[in-house]
C-alpha cells in the first residue's frame, strides 16, 4: 500500500523536528553543565591567604613565625583577609582578638596604626564597661574615642496613682575607650576604617574607662533606667553642678529620694511585675533599691 506523499513529508518533518529538539536539548544541557562547572571552579578556586601558624593571644605583635600561607577555597575566605603580598602590613601589628591555629588573619582582628588591644590600654585597677547608646544620646554618632563624658540616669518612679520621671547625675568625666568597634586611634582616617569594614559614625555602644566601683554602679543603673551621656569639652575639668529633677504630676515632687542611704517610698513599696506562666498571668511583687544619690562626687575619676 502506497502512502500519500503528504503523509511521507509529514513524517519526515516530524523526524527532523525530533532530531532538532534532541540536538537543542543536548546543546542546552552541555552549555548549562559547562556554566555550572565554571561557576563552581570560580567559587571554590583556591586562594592564598595568611593564617595563624599557631594559637595566638591578643595584644602580642605579630611576627613572621606566627604566620603561614594556606590555600583556602574562595567561597570560604572571609572579607578583609590578608594575602601573602600584604605581609608587611601585618608584621608588628598587635592582635585585637585571640586566634586559633589555621584561622585567617583579617583586618578587623589586627590593630591599626598606633592602636593596641583594649586590655593593654587599661591601667592597673581600671575596668572597661560597655553601655548602650542610641543616635540621640551619642550626639548623632559624633562622640569619639578619647572624649570624656558625664553620665546621667533617667528612671521612672511609679506608685499606685502617679508616674514620675527622675533624672539624676550618676558619674562624671569618664574616658571613652571605644565607640562600637572603633578604639582610640586618632591617626586612622575614615577610609582606613572603611577598609576594615567599620563605620565610625554608626554604633550602638560606647566603652568607658571606670573603676570596679563605678562598674558596679553602672550595672545597677542599667537595670533601673536609661543612661544619658553628656559630652565634655576637651579642656573642661570642672565638676558637674547638677541636682536631680523629677517631672510628672504635682505629687511627684513630694516623692523624691529619701536621704542618702534610705529607700524612697516608691522603692520601699516595690513594683508589680506581671508573670505569664503556662498562659496564666499573675502579679508578683519585687523590690529593687539602688543607692545612687551620692555617686557623683565620690566616684569621680580625674582625667
C-alpha positions as CSV (number, residue, x, y, z in Angstrom):
1,X,0.0,0.0,0.0
2,X,1.5,3.3,-1.1
3,X,1.3,6.1,1.4
4,X,0.2,9.5,0.3
5,X,3.0,11.9,-0.4
6,X,1.6,14.3,2.2
7,X,2.0,11.7,4.9
8,X,5.6,11.0,3.9
9,X,6.5,14.6,4.1
10,X,4.7,15.0,7.4
11,X,6.6,12.0,8.8
12,X,9.9,13.4,7.6
13,X,9.1,16.8,9.1
14,X,8.3,15.2,12.5
15,X,11.5,13.2,12.4
16,X,13.5,16.4,11.6
17,X,11.8,18.3,14.4
18,X,12.5,15.5,16.8
19,X,16.2,15.4,15.8
20,X,16.4,19.2,16.1
21,X,14.8,19.1,19.6
22,X,17.2,16.4,20.7
23,X,20.2,18.3,19.4
24,X,18.9,21.5,21.1
25,X,18.4,19.8,24.4
26,X,21.8,18.2,24.3
27,X,23.4,21.5,23.5
28,X,21.5,23.2,26.3
29,X,22.5,20.6,28.8
30,X,26.1,20.7,27.7
31,X,26.2,24.5,27.9
32,X,24.4,24.5,31.3
33,X,26.8,21.9,32.7
34,X,29.8,23.9,31.5
35,X,28.4,27.1,33.0
36,X,27.8,25.3,36.4
37,X,31.3,23.9,36.3
38,X,32.8,27.3,35.6
39,X,30.8,28.9,38.4
40,X,31.8,26.0,40.8
41,X,35.5,26.4,39.8
42,X,35.4,30.2,40.4
43,X,33.6,29.8,43.7
44,X,35.9,27.1,45.1
45,X,39.1,28.1,43.3
46,X,42.0,28.1,45.9
47,X,43.1,31.5,47.1
48,X,46.3,32.0,49.2
49,X,45.7,33.9,52.5
50,X,47.7,34.4,55.6
51,X,46.7,32.3,58.6
52,X,47.8,31.9,62.2
53,X,50.6,29.3,62.4
54,X,49.7,28.5,66.0
55,X,47.3,29.7,68.7
56,X,47.9,33.4,69.3
57,X,46.9,35.6,72.2
58,X,45.5,39.1,71.9
59,X,47.9,42.1,72.5
60,X,51.0,40.4,71.1
61,X,52.7,42.0,68.0
62,X,52.6,39.6,65.0
63,X,55.9,38.2,63.8
64,X,56.8,36.2,60.7
65,X,56.9,32.8,62.6
66,X,53.3,33.5,63.8
67,X,52.0,33.4,60.2
68,X,51.7,30.8,57.5
69,X,50.3,30.7,53.9
70,X,47.4,28.5,53.2
71,X,45.2,27.9,50.1
72,X,41.6,28.4,51.0
73,X,38.5,28.0,48.7
74,X,37.4,31.4,47.6
75,X,33.9,30.9,49.0
76,X,35.3,30.4,52.5
77,X,37.7,33.4,52.5
78,X,36.4,36.0,55.0
79,X,36.2,39.6,54.0
80,X,39.3,41.6,54.7
81,X,41.6,38.6,54.7
82,X,45.3,39.4,54.2
83,X,47.0,37.8,51.2
84,X,50.8,37.0,51.3
85,X,51.5,40.1,49.3
86,X,50.3,42.2,52.2
87,X,52.6,40.6,54.7
88,X,54.3,43.9,55.6
89,X,51.0,45.4,56.7
90,X,50.6,42.7,59.3
91,X,54.1,42.3,60.8
92,X,54.5,44.2,64.1
93,X,50.7,44.9,64.5
94,X,49.2,43.6,67.7
95,X,46.2,41.3,67.7
96,X,42.8,42.6,69.0
97,X,41.3,39.1,69.3
98,X,42.6,35.6,70.1
99,X,43.2,33.3,67.1
100,X,43.4,29.5,66.8
101,X,45.9,27.8,64.5
102,X,44.7,28.0,60.9
103,X,42.4,31.0,61.4
104,X,42.7,33.5,58.6
105,X,44.2,36.9,59.5
106,X,41.6,39.7,58.7
107,X,41.6,43.4,59.1
108,X,39.2,43.6,62.0
109,X,41.4,41.3,64.1
110,X,44.6,43.3,63.7
111,X,45.2,46.7,65.3
112,X,45.6,49.7,63.1
113,X,48.5,52.1,63.1
114,X,49.4,53.1,66.8
115,X,46.4,51.0,68.0
116,X,46.7,48.4,70.7
117,X,44.4,45.8,72.2
118,X,41.8,47.2,74.5
119,X,43.0,45.2,77.5
120,X,46.6,46.6,77.0
121,X,45.3,50.2,77.2
122,X,43.7,49.8,80.7
123,X,45.7,51.0,83.7
124,X,46.1,48.8,86.8
125,X,42.8,48.6,88.7
126,X,40.7,50.0,85.8
127,X,37.9,48.3,84.1
128,X,36.2,48.7,80.6
129,X,32.4,48.7,80.6
130,X,30.3,48.9,77.5
131,X,26.9,50.7,77.8
132,X,24.2,51.0,75.1
133,X,23.5,54.3,73.4
134,X,21.3,55.5,70.5
135,X,21.7,58.2,67.9
136,X,20.4,60.9,70.2
137,X,22.4,60.0,73.3
138,X,25.6,59.5,71.3
139,X,25.3,63.1,69.8
140,X,24.4,61.6,66.4
141,X,27.5,59.4,66.4
142,X,29.9,62.3,67.0
143,X,31.3,61.0,70.3
144,X,34.8,59.6,69.6
145,X,37.3,57.5,71.5
146,X,39.4,59.8,73.7
147,X,36.4,62.1,74.6
148,X,35.2,62.3,78.1
149,X,31.5,62.1,79.1
150,X,29.3,62.6,82.1
151,X,26.5,60.1,82.8
152,X,23.0,60.9,83.9
153,X,20.4,58.3,84.9
154,X,16.8,58.7,83.8
155,X,14.3,56.3,85.6
156,X,10.6,56.0,86.3
157,X,9.2,56.3,89.8
158,X,5.8,54.6,89.9
159,X,3.1,54.4,92.6
160,X,-0.5,53.4,92.6
161,X,-1.7,56.7,91.1
162,X,1.3,58.6,89.8
163,X,4.0,58.0,87.2
164,X,7.0,60.3,87.6
165,X,10.3,60.6,85.7
166,X,13.5,61.3,87.7
167,X,16.8,62.4,86.1
168,X,19.9,62.5,88.3
169,X,23.7,62.8,87.9
170,X,25.5,59.5,88.1
171,X,29.2,59.6,87.1
172,X,31.3,62.3,85.6
173,X,34.4,62.7,83.5
174,X,34.6,59.2,82.2
175,X,37.1,58.5,79.4
176,X,35.6,56.9,76.2
177,X,37.8,54.0,75.2
178,X,35.8,52.8,72.2
179,X,32.7,53.6,70.2
180,X,31.3,50.4,68.8
181,X,34.3,48.6,67.4
182,X,36.4,51.7,67.0
183,X,39.1,52.2,69.6
184,X,41.1,55.4,70.3
185,X,43.3,55.9,67.3
186,X,43.4,59.5,66.1
187,X,45.6,58.6,63.2
188,X,43.1,56.4,61.5
189,X,41.1,58.2,58.8
190,X,37.6,57.3,57.6
191,X,39.0,55.5,54.5
192,X,41.2,53.2,56.7
193,X,38.2,52.3,58.9
194,X,36.0,51.6,55.9
195,X,38.7,49.2,54.5
196,X,38.4,47.3,57.8
197,X,34.6,47.2,57.4
198,X,34.0,49.7,60.2
199,X,31.6,52.6,60.1
200,X,33.0,55.1,62.7
201,X,29.7,57.1,62.8
202,X,27.3,54.2,63.3
203,X,27.4,52.4,66.6
204,X,25.1,51.4,69.4
205,X,27.5,51.1,72.3
206,X,30.3,53.0,73.9
207,X,33.1,51.5,76.1
208,X,34.1,53.5,79.2
209,X,37.2,53.5,81.4
210,X,35.9,53.1,85.0
211,X,36.8,51.8,88.4
212,X,35.3,48.5,89.7
213,X,33.0,50.5,92.0
214,X,31.8,52.6,89.1
215,X,31.3,49.4,87.0
216,X,29.0,48.2,89.8
217,X,27.1,51.4,89.8
218,X,26.6,51.2,86.0
219,X,25.4,47.6,86.2
220,X,22.8,48.6,88.7
221,X,21.8,51.7,86.9
222,X,21.2,49.8,83.6
223,X,18.7,47.6,85.5
224,X,16.5,50.5,86.7
225,X,16.7,53.2,84.0
226,X,18.4,54.7,80.9
227,X,21.9,56.2,80.8
228,X,22.3,59.6,79.1
229,X,25.9,60.5,78.2
230,X,26.9,64.2,78.2
231,X,29.9,65.1,76.1
232,X,32.5,67.2,77.8
233,X,34.8,69.8,76.2
234,X,38.4,68.8,75.8
235,X,39.7,71.2,78.5
236,X,36.7,71.0,80.8
237,X,37.7,69.6,84.2
238,X,35.0,71.3,86.3
239,X,32.7,69.1,88.4
240,X,29.2,68.5,87.2
241,X,26.9,71.1,89.0
242,X,23.6,69.3,88.6
243,X,21.0,68.1,91.0
244,X,18.3,65.5,90.3
245,X,15.0,66.7,88.8
246,X,11.6,65.0,89.0
247,X,8.9,65.6,86.4
248,X,5.3,64.5,86.3
249,X,2.1,65.2,88.3
250,X,2.3,67.6,91.2
251,X,2.7,64.8,93.7
252,X,5.9,63.7,92.0
253,X,7.9,66.5,93.7
254,X,7.0,65.0,97.1
255,X,8.1,61.5,96.1
256,X,11.7,62.3,95.5
257,X,14.6,60.3,97.0
258,X,14.8,59.8,100.7
259,X,18.1,60.9,102.3
260,X,21.2,59.2,101.0
261,X,21.3,55.6,102.2
262,X,17.5,55.4,102.7
263,X,14.8,54.0,100.5
264,X,12.3,56.2,98.8
265,X,8.6,55.4,99.4
266,X,8.2,54.1,95.8
267,X,11.2,51.8,96.2
268,X,10.1,50.6,99.6
269,X,6.7,49.6,98.2
270,X,8.3,47.8,95.3
271,X,6.9,47.3,91.8
272,X,4.4,44.9,90.4
273,X,5.7,42.6,87.7
274,X,3.2,40.5,85.6
275,X,4.5,37.0,85.0
276,X,3.0,34.8,82.3
277,X,3.4,31.1,83.3
278,X,1.5,28.4,81.3
279,X,-0.7,31.0,79.7
280,X,-1.9,32.4,83.1
281,X,-0.9,35.8,84.4
282,X,-0.1,36.5,88.0
283,X,1.2,39.7,89.7
284,X,4.5,39.3,91.6
285,X,6.0,42.0,93.9
286,X,9.6,42.8,93.7
287,X,11.9,45.3,95.4
288,X,14.9,46.9,93.8
289,X,16.8,49.7,95.5
290,X,19.9,51.4,94.1
291,X,21.6,54.0,96.3
292,X,22.9,56.3,93.6
293,X,22.3,59.7,95.1
294,X,25.8,60.2,96.4
295,X,27.5,58.7,93.4
296,X,28.6,61.8,91.6
297,X,31.4,63.3,93.8
298,X,32.6,60.1,95.5
299,X,33.2,58.2,92.3
300,X,34.7,61.0,90.1
301,X,37.9,60.0,88.4
302,X,40.3,62.8,87.5
303,X,41.3,62.8,83.8
